[in-house]
Amino acid sequence: MRPDAVHRVLDAELAAARDRRGGEPPRVLDVGGGSGVWAVPLALAGCSVTVVDPSPDALATLHRRAAEVGVLDRVTAVQGDTDALEPHGGADLVLGHGVLEVVDDASAALAALAGAAVPGGAVSVLVANRFAAVLHRAIAGRLVDARRLLDDEAGQLVGARDPLLRRFDVAGLEALVLASGLKVELLQGHGVVSDLVPGSVLDANPGAAEALAELELAASTRSPLRDVAARLHVLGRKSA
């Protein structure tokens, strides 16, 4: 299968970073990625990865995964949160995936992510989409929750056991990134249609998985489909 929209963008960014560094390994900072979902594959691809996460259990999982595939020497684990980031950036690429929804101050967190990037470097932000959450709950028959999410400006299920403090829409996310001083180089959807297609459809139809991957990539940057994707992805560029 083809790489998804986010992986495709990150692969291109890391190739460019490697060129800028004369073939040296790109330096990646993964904030909130303690279990290694992004960090370990990036280390396997030859990157030098630092992971900052407040959870010691997540970092233990990271250590185990990195050891299993032989990349412990390329992965550095730091227990902490965005307050622990070095403001004078040294990372070619900073990942903040699933971070802005759970921090107390999304603006301050994004500013810290931006500060950790080198001049000319990039910040990759992946967040939950407010309007997708509305649609998914409506489809599941949770109509009261869908209405509450729609009416709440932060896209939170107030009064419920919502694990997220906020969800984003395209306009709000773009404004937040611009306010941090980053240039919005790309804003795309992730999980536009793939999260809606039952696995049984893919199993029963030869070639369906490849067709779905192609459709997902084509839809990722096309509004209004992009605007109701399960997640929104921004690549922000720090001025050189």
Secondary structure by P-SEA (a helix, b strand, c coil): ccccaaaaaaaaaaaaaaaaacccbbbbbbccccccaaaaaaaaaccbbbbbbccaaaaaaaaaaaaaacccccbbbbccccccccccccccbbbbcccccccccaaaaaaaaaaaccccbbbbbbbbbaaaaaaaaaaacaaaaaaaaaaccccccccccccccccccaaaaaaaaaaacccccbbbbcccccccccaaaaaaccaaaaaaaaaaaaacccccccccccbbbbbccccc
